[in-house]
């Protein structure tokens, strides 16, 4: 009994140490707190995935978490139309626009630059996974200084339960899930989850609450 108790304690200690080792150190918010951005411009996301729907899908989900975090966020439709009227057709071209020019045209304090590294449904032998991986950085358009950066993802694997239909059943289910996931753009919903995790506040090492949030100005350690 004592030996079992000792083993349990050892395993628990190792898990605790492992958890501590994998947790990222606290983000340095000194530049963010000094800049005090109130109005944000979300640029069209760069898409590194093979799915062309990634940019509009992820972009459409970016406004809500930032607005709920306490910021005024320029509407995506307004930004998109303004860019197109000025001959900017791609996310890459948009993200290459100089900061002073963005400040002049949109009047925002800071811009949020998003990149999508993974988007869609993929087949994995006996299963398929719908996953969205995103990262972002916030840049002060007045100074060009990076105020914050982070990463997040959302995946269907978080919701999956074991299938008891045998290997043949798993193979069929995986193929069906991939077909349905691809044709119905199942990644759209996961893009929303990923964006909330990336841009919502408060989050550990996430975006600070904005001036319209009741949490604005609270110590960073409270996140």
C-alpha positions as a printed Julia matrix, in Angstrom:
223×3 Matrix{Float64}:
   0.0    0.0     0.0
   2.83   2.34    0.96
   4.7    1.43   -2.23
   1.6    2.16   -4.35
   1.1    5.46   -2.58
   4.71   6.39   -3.2
   4.4    5.54   -6.9
   1.24   7.63   -7.2
   2.97  10.56   -5.53
   5.95  10.22   -7.88
   3.74  10.14  -10.98
   1.8   13.14   -9.75
   5.02  15.05   -9.13
   6.32  14.23  -12.6
   3.06  15.36  -14.2
   3.16  18.57  -12.21
   6.76  19.22  -13.2
   5.94  18.44  -16.83
   3.02  20.86  -16.76
   5.2   23.59  -15.32
   7.92  22.92  -17.88
   5.56  23.28  -20.85
   3.83  26.46  -19.72
   5.1   29.5   -21.54
   6.63  32.3   -19.46
   4.48  35.4   -18.89
   4.33  37.76  -21.87
   6.02  41.14  -21.58
   3.15  43.62  -21.96
   5.15  46.78  -21.29
   4.89  48.03  -24.91
   1.18  47.09  -25.07
   0.38  48.92  -21.83
   2.3   51.99  -22.96
   0.61  52.14  -26.37
  -2.96  51.8   -25.02
  -4.59  51.02  -28.41
  -8.34  51.61  -28.62
  -9.14  51.17  -32.31
  -7.97  48.07  -34.15
  -7.63  47.25  -37.83
  -7.66  43.54  -38.68
  -5.79  42.89  -41.9
  -6.83  40.07  -44.27
  -5.09  36.89  -43.05
  -2.25  35.3   -44.97
  -3.12  31.75  -45.99
  -0.41  29.07  -45.97
  -2.92  26.21  -46.24
  -4.1   24.73  -49.58
  -7.71  25.74  -48.88
  -8.69  29.04  -50.51
 -11.53  29.49  -48.0
  -9.1   29.99  -45.12
  -8.58  33.75  -45.51
 -12.25  34.85  -45.65
 -13.29  32.32  -43.01
 -10.68  33.27  -40.43
 -11.03  36.98  -41.2
 -14.79  36.89  -40.65
 -14.27  35.49  -37.14
 -11.66  38.03  -36.02
 -13.85  41.0   -35.16
 -16.06  39.46  -32.49
 -13.45  38.33  -29.92
 -11.59  41.63  -30.18
 -14.82  43.62  -29.84
 -15.86  41.55  -26.84
 -12.38  42.13  -25.41
 -13.18  45.85  -25.27
 -11.85  47.33  -28.52
 -13.45  49.19  -31.39
 -12.65  47.03  -34.43
 -13.08  48.38  -37.94
 -15.68  46.26  -39.81
 -14.13  43.63  -42.08
 -16.45  44.54  -44.97
 -15.37  48.19  -44.77
 -11.69  47.25  -44.69
 -12.1   44.78  -47.56
 -13.93  47.26  -49.76
 -11.45  50.06  -49.02
  -8.51  47.83  -49.91
 -10.13  46.7   -53.16
 -10.95  50.27  -54.18
  -7.27  51.05  -53.76
  -6.17  48.14  -55.95
  -5.23  45.74  -53.14
  -6.53  42.29  -54.09
  -4.51  39.85  -51.97
  -3.77  39.41  -48.28
  -0.03  39.47  -49.01
  -0.3   42.86  -50.72
  -2.48  44.19  -47.89
  -0.02  43.11  -45.23
   2.8   44.82  -47.12
   1.17  48.26  -46.86
   3.35  50.63  -44.77
   2.08  51.31  -41.25
   1.84  55.11  -41.71
  -0.37  54.61  -44.79
  -2.72  52.3   -42.88
  -2.88  54.83  -40.08
  -3.68  57.59  -42.57
  -6.42  55.67  -44.41
  -8.11  53.85  -41.53
  -7.23  55.96  -38.5
  -6.6   52.88  -36.33
  -4.15  52.8   -33.44
  -2.94  49.28  -34.15
  -3.28  46.59  -36.8
  -3.71  42.85  -36.24
  -1.83  40.65  -38.71
  -3.06  37.05  -38.89
  -1.55  34.0   -40.59
  -3.35  30.7   -41.19
  -0.93  27.78  -41.27
  -3.54  25.02  -41.36
  -7.19  24.96  -42.41
  -9.49  22.11  -43.46
 -10.13  18.4   -43.09
  -7.43  15.8   -43.61
  -7.56  12.0   -43.8
  -5.49  10.03  -41.27
  -5.72   6.29  -42.14
  -8.43   5.37  -39.62
  -9.74   8.82  -38.92
 -10.0   12.33  -40.32
  -9.36  15.6   -38.56
 -10.68  19.09  -39.14
  -8.2   21.61  -37.81
  -7.43  25.31  -37.94
  -4.08  26.75  -36.83
  -3.66  30.52  -36.61
  -1.17  33.01  -35.31
  -1.27  36.78  -35.02
   0.66  39.85  -34.06
  -0.57  43.3   -33.11
   1.47  46.25  -34.37
   1.24  49.88  -33.25
   0.6   51.84  -36.45
   1.96  54.99  -34.81
   5.4   53.56  -34.0
   5.66  50.24  -35.86
   6.33  48.43  -32.59
   4.97  44.91  -32.07
   2.65  45.04  -29.05
   1.69  41.38  -28.86
   1.88  38.06  -30.71
   0.4   34.63  -30.13
  -0.8   31.32  -31.59
  -3.88  29.12  -31.23
  -5.64  26.19  -32.85
  -8.91  24.29  -32.78
  -9.44  20.71  -33.89
 -12.22  18.15  -34.18
  -9.98  15.73  -32.27
 -11.02  17.53  -29.1
 -14.59  16.37  -29.61
 -14.02  12.86  -30.94
 -15.05   9.74  -29.05
 -13.85   6.2   -29.62
 -15.63   4.39  -32.4
 -16.54   0.76  -31.67
 -17.24  -0.27  -35.27
 -13.95  -2.11  -35.88
 -11.2   -1.24  -38.35
 -13.43  -1.38  -41.43
 -15.96   0.86  -39.73
 -13.25   3.32  -38.72
 -11.93   3.51  -42.3
 -15.38   4.16  -43.75
 -16.2    6.69  -41.05
 -12.93   8.53  -41.66
 -13.56   8.79  -45.41
 -17.14   9.95  -44.88
 -16.01  12.54  -42.33
 -13.41  13.88  -44.71
 -15.88  14.18  -47.58
 -18.48  15.88  -45.42
 -15.9   18.09  -43.74
 -14.47  19.25  -47.06
 -17.74  19.78  -48.92
 -19.44  21.59  -46.04
 -16.38  23.6   -44.95
 -16.44  22.12  -41.46
 -13.31  24.13  -40.67
 -15.37  27.34  -40.63
 -16.7   26.61  -37.15
 -13.28  25.64  -35.88
 -11.91  28.89  -37.29
 -14.26  30.71  -34.94
 -13.05  28.69  -31.96
  -9.41  29.24  -32.89
  -9.94  32.99  -33.23
 -11.6   33.23  -29.82
  -8.65  31.39  -28.31
  -6.21  33.59  -30.17
  -7.79  37.05  -29.85
 -10.24  36.77  -26.94
  -9.49  38.34  -23.57
  -8.58  37.71  -20.9
  -6.33  34.78  -21.82
  -2.96  33.75  -20.44
  -0.4   35.55  -22.62
  -3.29  36.74  -24.81
  -4.53  40.14  -25.93
  -5.04  42.55  -23.04
  -8.63  43.7   -22.34
  -9.42  46.94  -24.16
 -10.77  50.27  -22.85
 -14.4   49.19  -23.23
 -13.88  46.12  -21.05
 -14.61  46.14  -17.29
 -11.26  44.35  -16.92
  -9.33  47.17  -18.59
  -6.27  48.24  -16.64
  -6.31  45.31  -14.25
  -2.95  43.69  -13.42
  -1.72  41.28  -16.08
  -1.27  38.6   -13.42
  -5.07  38.4   -13.07
  -5.41  36.83  -16.52
